[in-house]
């Protein structure tokens, strides 16, 4: 993505509308193949692991932004906060429904969610609100650059059922729409540069460990944890020609610039492209 001038990024952020959408997805999870990502075991279990982490993660993000919004004086940003909360709440609900499907396949999705819920309670009890917001801002950058890859790299969703692909693209679009909200609230709450980047370093390590650990449990459940074929799929997904690391690395590193803003990466054309296709949803 091309980096836009600072003033332009701030102007884009100030004008973003963030609507709540209840999407009209119609697909039968009962008929979804176990390895729904085009038969790719690694990609499927990776995305299943992400889904297990989303519901409680989204609730933590909502709490972190809400607990710091009293610092915000800008009415437009306060309106964006409301939209952020709506979108994240709906995301959590949709993924919670999918996680029930994972339980039915014998994966311990509910146990993962229960662990995440306990951790969320402890974080809210012991971590300062501004630190939880720094964590939220860091993870939101992760989800934004991963969303950009999903929306621009056809290889990332090869073989996925079209209706199911629509759910993941909707999530990616809304992660793009609200990618600056937590960051902007963090700035108005007095969050500093050093705190921001050290938190990102910590989040990067813990995020990778968390996702990999849950995915490893799923692979073990399927008897695929030590499969050379599966690990070759993993190497290809991360480091191949159209691999995730190659595609998001530069945008990830950009977060460490002192002058960074999420809308330095102006990809609004992806939002327009999705909206212009005539999506079916109920505004909430």
Phi, psi and omega per residue, in radians:
X1 nan 2.503 3.104
X2 -1.378 2.391 3.124
X3 -1.446 2.210 3.141
X4 -1.589 2.773 3.084
X5 -1.035 2.643 -3.085
X6 -0.957 -0.811 -3.106
X7 -1.082 -0.660 3.133
X8 -1.153 -0.749 3.137
X9 -1.059 -0.774 3.134
X10 -1.148 -0.653 3.122
X11 -1.169 -0.710 3.095
X12 -1.073 -0.817 -3.120
X13 -1.035 -0.710 -3.087
X14 -1.202 -0.395 -3.067
X15 -1.781 -0.015 -3.080
X16 -1.226 2.279 2.983
X17 -1.667 2.381 -3.071
X18 -2.210 1.509 -3.091
X19 -1.437 2.615 2.990
X20 -1.483 2.334 -3.116
X21 -2.266 2.226 2.957
X22 -1.734 1.814 -3.007
X23 -1.335 2.683 3.134
X24 -1.795 1.273 3.130
X25 -1.538 2.308 3.128
X26 -2.198 1.701 3.015
X27 -2.640 2.666 -3.052
X28 -1.748 1.859 -3.128
X29 -1.098 -0.479 -3.123
X30 -1.106 -0.473 3.134
X31 -1.725 0.136 3.109
X32 -1.350 2.260 3.126
X33 -1.049 2.634 3.129
X34 -0.987 -0.768 3.101
X35 -1.852 1.373 -2.951
X36 -1.292 -0.193 -3.121
X37 -1.577 1.120 3.118
X38 1.093 0.444 -3.129
X39 1.426 -0.001 -3.135
X40 -1.412 1.951 -3.054
X41 -1.166 -0.740 -3.092
X42 -1.155 -0.857 -3.137
X43 -1.070 -0.693 -3.126
X44 -1.123 -0.856 -3.096
X45 -1.230 -0.507 3.051
X46 -1.094 -0.865 -3.132
X47 -1.219 -0.568 3.043
X48 -1.096 -0.713 3.118
X49 -1.105 -0.765 3.092
X50 -1.021 -0.771 -3.106
X51 -1.057 -0.648 3.131
X52 -1.150 -0.507 -3.108
X53 -1.503 -0.310 -3.028
X54 -1.165 -0.870 -2.996
X55 -0.962 -0.909 -3.136
X56 -1.286 -0.538 3.074
X57 -1.095 -0.767 3.119
X58 -1.078 -0.697 3.134
X59 -1.153 -0.640 3.096
X60 -1.131 -0.703 3.123
X61 -1.107 -0.747 3.121
X62 -1.040 -0.840 -3.133
X63 -1.065 -0.736 -3.088
X64 -1.119 -0.763 3.127
X65 -1.203 -0.772 -3.124
X66 -1.093 -0.670 -3.097
X67 -1.274 -0.173 3.124
X68 -2.038 -0.020 -3.030
X69 -1.215 -0.264 3.104
X70 -1.174 -0.256 3.075
X71 -1.391 -0.289 -3.023
X72 -1.449 2.201 3.110
X73 -1.856 -0.301 -3.107
X74 -1.379 2.112 -3.064
X75 -1.138 -0.637 3.129
X76 -1.112 -0.749 3.122
X77 -1.139 -0.665 3.092
X78 -1.084 -0.657 3.068
X79 -1.155 -0.687 3.099
X80 -1.141 -0.628 3.087
X81 -1.042 -0.755 3.114
X82 -1.060 -0.745 3.108
X83 -1.145 -0.707 3.094
X84 -1.008 -0.822 -3.118
X85 -1.093 -0.742 3.111
X86 -1.085 -0.835 -3.099
X87 -1.103 -0.803 -3.105
X88 -1.155 -0.631 3.115
X89 -1.111 -0.744 3.133
X90 -1.191 -0.694 3.084
X91 -1.000 -0.830 -3.131
X92 -1.034 -0.724 -3.141
X93 -1.114 -0.827 -3.100
X94 -1.086 -0.736 -3.133
X95 -1.258 -0.525 3.066
X96 -1.103 -0.658 3.093
X97 -1.151 -0.729 3.107
X98 -1.135 -0.622 -3.121
X99 -1.162 -0.474 3.032
X100 -1.125 -0.657 3.061
X101 -1.077 -0.723 3.122
X102 -1.119 -0.669 3.053
X103 -1.000 -0.724 -3.128
X104 -1.135 -0.388 3.095
X105 -1.512 -0.039 3.129
X106 1.681 0.080 3.077
X107 -1.466 2.548 -3.110
X108 -1.449 0.904 -3.080
X109 -1.073 -0.758 -3.124
X110 -1.120 -0.628 3.114
X111 -1.175 -0.669 3.086
X112 -1.104 -0.787 3.122
X113 -1.076 -0.704 -3.139
X114 -1.114 -0.705 3.090
X115 -1.103 -0.766 3.140
X116 -1.089 -0.657 -3.137
X117 -1.128 -0.752 3.111
X118 -1.100 -0.736 3.130
X119 -1.102 -0.696 3.135
X120 -1.070 -0.723 3.124
X121 -1.083 -0.767 -3.139
X122 -1.154 -0.683 3.126
X123 -1.102 -0.756 -3.127
X124 -1.172 -0.547 -3.106
X125 -1.335 -0.671 -2.963
X126 -1.926 -0.324 -3.114
X127 -1.718 2.401 3.076
X128 -1.041 2.607 -3.101
X129 -1.014 -0.660 -3.104
X130 -1.193 -0.536 3.116
X131 -1.286 -0.681 3.073
X132 -1.101 -0.577 3.101
X133 -1.252 -0.643 3.077
X134 -1.101 -0.691 3.078
X135 -1.100 -0.783 3.142
X136 -1.062 -0.786 3.129
X137 -1.046 -0.721 3.141
X138 -1.146 -0.823 -3.124
X139 -1.161 -0.643 3.104
X140 -1.089 -0.561 3.063
X141 -1.190 -0.735 3.067
X142 -0.981 -0.893 -3.080
X143 -1.150 -0.572 3.141
X144 -1.179 -0.761 -3.107
X145 -1.320 -0.527 3.033
X146 -1.227 -0.624 3.080
X147 -1.122 -0.725 3.123
X148 -1.057 -0.723 3.117
X149 -1.107 -0.747 3.136
X150 -1.081 -0.693 -3.066
X151 -1.402 -0.302 -3.070
X152 -2.026 -0.234 -3.084
X153 -1.996 1.692 -3.106
X154 -0.969 -0.529 -3.123
X155 -1.100 -0.444 -3.069
X156 -1.208 -0.329 -3.135
X157 -2.230 0.391 3.092
X158 -0.994 2.291 3.024
X159 1.480 -0.074 3.139
X160 -1.397 2.403 3.081
X161 -0.898 2.356 -3.024
X162 -1.010 -0.704 -3.119
X163 -1.226 -0.644 3.123
X164 -1.277 -0.623 3.074
X165 -1.046 -0.623 -3.126
X166 -1.070 -0.626 3.128
X167 -1.134 -0.797 -3.122
X168 -1.192 -0.612 3.116
X169 -1.215 -0.678 3.068
X170 -1.023 -0.806 3.120
X171 -1.059 -0.733 -3.132
X172 -1.121 -0.704 3.123
X173 -1.083 -0.797 -3.099
X174 -1.258 -0.544 3.035
X175 -1.110 -0.590 3.085
X176 -1.232 -0.770 -3.135
X177 -0.989 -0.777 -3.022
X178 -1.829 0.364 -3.017
X179 -1.100 -0.358 -3.081
X180 -1.766 -0.101 -3.004
X181 -1.102 -0.935 -3.132
X182 -1.071 -0.687 3.125
X183 -1.084 -0.809 -3.114
X184 -1.148 -0.669 3.085
X185 -1.156 -0.706 3.099
X186 -1.014 -0.751 3.130
X187 -1.110 -0.769 -3.114
X188 -1.277 -0.373 3.103
X189 -1.463 0.009 3.095
X190 1.587 0.255 3.127
X191 -1.117 2.443 -3.067
X192 -1.781 2.936 -3.096
X193 -1.144 -0.881 -3.086
X194 -1.061 -0.750 3.104
X195 -1.070 -0.708 -3.105
X196 -1.106 -0.828 -3.044
X197 -1.363 -0.588 3.096
X198 -1.193 -0.600 3.074
X199 -1.152 -0.698 3.102
X200 -1.087 -0.698 3.087
X201 -1.031 -0.810 -3.140
X202 -1.132 -0.784 -3.124
X203 -1.088 -0.693 -3.141
X204 -1.022 -0.830 -3.133
X205 -1.130 -0.860 -3.072
X206 -1.198 -0.629 3.114
X207 -1.088 -0.824 -3.136
X208 -1.109 -0.738 3.126
X209 -1.134 -0.758 -3.082
X210 -1.124 -0.879 -3.116
X211 -1.109 -0.771 -3.125
X212 -1.121 -0.659 -3.134
X213 -1.143 -0.803 3.132
X214 -1.144 -0.742 3.115
X215 -1.088 -0.687 3.127
X216 -1.082 -0.670 3.090
X217 -1.092 -0.758 3.141
X218 -1.122 -0.748 3.125
X219 -1.139 -0.676 3.102
X220 -1.106 -0.728 3.101
X221 -1.025 -0.586 -3.122
X222 -1.574 -0.012 -3.110
X223 1.229 0.464 -3.065
X224 -2.037 0.095 -3.014
X225 -1.078 -0.583 -3.083
X226 -1.917 0.400 3.131
X227 -1.391 2.082 3.096
X228 -0.999 -0.648 -3.140
X229 -1.065 -0.764 -3.116
X230 -1.152 -0.742 -3.122
X231 -1.230 -0.490 3.006
X232 -1.176 -0.653 3.043
X233 -1.058 -0.686 3.136
X234 -1.148 -0.772 3.110
X235 -1.060 -0.722 3.126
X236 -1.137 -0.732 -3.121
X237 -1.108 -0.726 -3.092
X238 -1.453 -0.758 -2.925
X239 -2.120 0.110 3.140
X240 -1.256 -3.060 -3.094
X241 -0.958 -0.736 3.077
X242 -1.941 0.596 -3.054
X243 -1.217 2.721 -3.084
X244 -1.059 -0.808 -3.093
X245 -1.071 -0.803 3.141
X246 -1.060 -0.676 -3.033
X247 -1.350 -0.512 -3.048
X248 -1.901 -0.126 -2.975
X249 -0.996 -0.869 -3.078
X250 -1.130 -0.698 3.136
X251 -1.205 -0.583 3.076
X252 -1.112 -0.871 -3.103
X253 -1.047 -0.545 -3.076
X254 -1.062 -0.423 3.132
X255 -1.044 -0.407 -3.078
X256 -1.474 -0.069 3.047
X257 -1.196 2.388 3.108
X258 -1.013 -0.599 -3.074
X259 -1.641 0.181 -3.055
X260 -1.028 2.485 2.913
X261 -2.463 2.464 -3.102
X262 -0.948 -0.582 -3.138
X263 -1.497 0.160 2.880
X264 -1.010 -0.521 3.090
X265 -1.713 1.609 -3.058
X266 -1.484 1.771 3.110
X267 -2.122 0.647 -3.140
X268 -1.091 -0.393 3.135
X269 -1.078 -0.474 3.114
X270 -1.227 -0.613 3.094
X271 -1.177 -0.786 -3.137
X272 -1.096 -0.726 -3.140
X273 -1.047 -0.741 -3.136
X274 -1.199 -0.796 -3.119
X275 -1.124 -0.686 -3.096
X276 -1.148 -0.282 3.125
X277 -1.369 -0.056 3.064
X278 1.315 1.199 -3.099
X279 -1.339 2.543 3.127
X280 -1.731 1.992 -3.140
X281 -2.760 2.878 3.061
X282 -1.906 2.184 3.111
X283 -1.223 2.345 -3.135
X284 -2.212 nan nan
